[in-house]
Structures are given as C-alpha cells and as structure tokens.
Amino acid sequence: MNSRQEKMEAFGRLLDIMDELREQCPWDRKQTMETLRNLTIEETYELADAIAEQDLNGVKEELGDLMLHMIFYSKIGEEKQAFDVADVLDAQCRKLIHRHPHIYGDVQVTDEEEVKRNWEQLKLKEGKHSVLQGVPASLPALIKAYRIQDKAGQVNFQWDTTEQVWAKVEEELGELKEQLQLADSPTKIEDEFGDLLFALVNLSRYIHVDPEMALERTNKKFIRRFSFIEENAAASGKSLHDMSLEEMDALWDEAKRRE
C-alpha cells in the first residue's frame, strides 16, 4: 500500500490535471454542475454495480471516476468564488468531528444504533427541520423507502419486534387482496401495492437484509435462468413464442439444478 505522502501526492496530481483540463480541453471547459449531474449519477450506479459484483478492480476504477467528479465540482465552485476543494474537505472534517462526540468529545455510546441516534439528533440541532430532510428526493423508491424507515427508526418511530412487522406485512397483503377483489379503483390498488412494498422494505430492516441488494440478486438470477431458456431454445431451433410454458418451465428447472 502507498504511504501517506504518496497518497497526498496522488491527490495533488489529480488537482493539477483538473486545472489543466479545465483550461485546455474544450469538453472540460464546457461542463457545468448541471451538465455533470447526470454523469455523476451514472458513475455512482457503475460503482454500485462493481460493489455488487465484488469486482475490486472495478471498484477502484469507479472510485477514481467519482473522485474526479468531486474535484470537478470543486473546481467549478472555485471559479464561481463560492468554495474550493479545501473548503469542501475542511467542512466535511468539521462535520465528522461534530457528529462523533463519542470519539472527539466526552459522550459515551454502547453500540452503533446509539451512534446513529446521536447523529440524527445532532443534525436536528444543526438546523435540520425534519429527521427525514436528509433523504434525497431523487433516490430510487426502494432505497428511499429503506432510508426513510431507517431514519424514522432512529427516533424510535418503529415496531418493537419482528413479529409486529410481519403482522403489518400480512395486513397490507390482505388489504391489497381486498382491493383486487373490489376492482373498482386502480389508484387504490396501486396505493395498497405500495403499502405492501413499504411494509416488506421495513421487514428487511428487522431481518438484516439489504432490500436493494436482495432484489438485484433476484434480478440477476432471473436473467441468468431466462438466458439459459433462450440459449437452449435457439440450440433446438425453436423460438420462445413457439414454446409452451411447460417447456420453458422445464428448462427453468434445469437452470436451477445447474446452479
């Protein structure tokens, strides 16, 4: 691994390169915070993919791309005379020190849950108007549901036991079935389906499952097995449209056995 000095020198090289690109490259000169926004979101998802695949070389590469974006935003901030990268890092250091009084102060904590509760309380003291204020509006709905419930849980707005959460899931499932039987309002059906998903996400917290990761694993499993069906259909000269569900199910089961 690199020494502290080597790490600092690498960071300095990136700052120098950013300065050069911003001055000399037509594409880099043209960029604004607004034009970078979607690219940053894309890079974040690419990092998430690499993490999910446990691809450490990919993680390293995507971290570099995201680091460049952070430096890029800081450079634009400097040009606007609003802030520079030192301001960004100093502010983050101050925030971390302030929100870790159990490390930099005399507060005593017993576990990570207490650390999280203290974190949310400190954010409110800093001027946040709501515990939920820190949840980005543009987060994908599944992740947003998890973050909302996690933050509400930090102020003890949550069930005491997993059994209570299970009961809520079953309640929401029953209400969805009832609306499906009535079939009088697509909006109500959508509402009940959303409530059921929300309850299932809440359950994930209690059984210590990352719902986004769990769903992505299932997505990949489905793609893998469905691809097996397609490959075997093609090998036998058949189109999926010409196959019966029973034939496809048999191939699906074969794909499961091969796993």
N, C-alpha and C positions, 0 to 999 in steps of 0.2 A: 504493500500500500504506500501511497505517497505521503511525504512529510507535510507538516502544517505549512511550511514555506512553499513547497511545490503546489499545494492547493491554492494558496494566495496568489502565486504567480499565474496559475491557470485561469483564475478568476480575472486577474488583471489583463491577460491576453484577450479574453472574451470581451472585456470592456473596450480594449484598443480596437479590436476587429469591428465591434459595433460602431465605434466612432468613424472608422474608415468606410464602412459600408454605407452609413448614413450620409457621408459626404460624397462618395464616389459612385455608388451603384444607383442607376435610375429607378430600379424597382424599390429598393430600400428607402430611397429618398421620398418616394411617393406615398409610403404607408402612413396611416394614421391609427389611432387607437381603435377607431370604428372598423377600419378595414382588417385589422389584426384580430378582432374579436372572434369571428367565426373560425379563423385558422387556429386560434388558441384552443377553442372548444374541441376542434378536430384532433389537435395534438394531445389533449387530455384524454380523449377516448382511445387514441392509439397507445398511450401509456397504460390505460386501464386494460386494454387487450393484452399487452405484453405481460402485465402482472397476472392476469387470469391464466395465461399460458405458461406462467413460471419461466418466462424467457428472460433471463437476467441480462443478456447482451442487448435484447430489445428494450428492456427497462432502462439500461444505461443510455442507449441512443435517444429514447423518447424523453428522458430527463434532460438531456442536452438540448433537445428542441424546445422544451418548455422553459429551460433556463434562458435560452436565447430570447424567447418571447418576453420574459420578465425584464431582461436587460433592455429590450426594445421599448417596452412601455416606459421604463425609467428614463431612457434617452429622450423620448418624446416629451415626458414630463419636464425634463431639464430644459429642453428647447422652449417650452411654454413658461419657463421660470416658475414652475409650480413645485417641483421636487426633483431630486436626483436619486441615484441608487443608494447613496449613503443615507439620505433621509428615509428611504423605504426600509433599509435594514436597521437603522437606529430605532425607528418607530416600532418595528417588529420585536427588537430586543427589549425595549421598554415594556411592550405589551406582555411578552413572555414572563419577564421578571415580576410584573404587577400581578399576573394571573397565576403565579406559582408561589404564593406566600408560604407554602409548606416547605419550599426549598430556599427562598430568599428572605423569608420572614420568620415569625415565631408561631405560625399556625400549625396545628397538629392534625394529621389525617390518618385514617385507618386503612383505606382501600381506594381503588380507582374510582368507585362510584362517588365517594365523598369529594374527590378531586373534581369530578365533573360537575357536581352540585355547586361547589365553591366557584367554579369557572363561570357558571351561568349567573350566579348571584353577583359576581364582580362585574360582569357585563352590564347588568341592570344598573349597578351603581355608577358605571361609566356613562350612563345616559341612554342606554337602550330602552325603548318604550315597551318592549314585549320580549318574553322568552323566545318567541318564535321569529323574532325580527332577523336573526342571522341565517334563516333558511332561504337560499336564493329562489326567487320566483321562477326562474327558468330551469330549475332542476327537473330531470325526468320524474314523472309522477311516482314511480315506485320508490326511488331513492328519497324523494321529497317526503313521502308518507313515513318512511323509516326515520328520517331526521326530525320531522315534526313530533312523532311519538317519543323519540329518544329525548328530545329537549323538554317536552311536557313531563316526562318521567323524572327529570332532574329536580322538578319542584313537587314531586310526589303525586302528580296527576296521572295515576296508572293503577292497574289492578294489583292486588297483593299477591295473588297466586296464579300459577299457570292454569289451574282448573277454571278460574273465573274467566280467563281469556278464551279457553276452549268453549265455555258456555256462550260467550259473546259470538264466537265464530258460528256455533250451531244456531244461535238466534238469528244472525244475519242470513245464514243459509235458508232457514225456514221462511224468512220474510221475502227472500228472492223467489223461492218456490211459489209462495202465495201470489206474488205479483205476476209471475209467469202464468199461473192458472187463470188469473183475472184477465190478463192480456188486454187491459183497457188503456194502458198508458206506457208508451216506450220510454218516456222520461223517468217514470217511477221505476221501471225495470232497470234502467241504467243507474239510477240512484242506489238501488238495492245491490246491484252488482258491485258498484264502487264501494259501498259499505262493507260488503263481504271481503273484497280485496284488502281494504284498510284493516279489517279485523285480522286477516291472515298475516299481513305485514307485522301487526302488533304481536301476534303469536310468535313470529320469527325471533323477536327480541327476547322472549321468555325462554325459548328453546335454543338460544345462542346460534342462530343460523343467519347468515347474511342473505337477505331475500334476493338482492340483485345477483349475487354470485350463484345462488341456488337456481334461479330462473335461467341464467346464462348457461349453466352446466346442462340443464334440461334442453335448452335450445340447441346446444352443440350435439347432445345425444340424439335428438330428433333428426338433425341434419345428417349426422353420420349414418343412422339407420335408414333414413329415406334415400340417401345416396346409394346405399347398398341395394335397395329395391330397384332404383333406376339402372344401376350398373348391371344387375342380373337380368332385368327386363331387356336391356339392349343386347346383352350377350345371347339371349334366346330369340332375338329378332322380334321382340314384342314392343308395343307402345303401352305406356301406362294406361292410356284410355281404353286399350283393348283387354286389360286385365281385370279380373273380378276382385272384389275386396278380399275374398278368401285367399286368392293367390298372393296378393300383396301382404296380407297378414302373415302368411306362411313365411315369406321372405323376411318380414319384420322379426318374426320369432327366431329365424336363423341368424339374423344380425345380432340379436340379443345373446344367443348362445355363443357366438364368436367373441363377444366381449368378455 
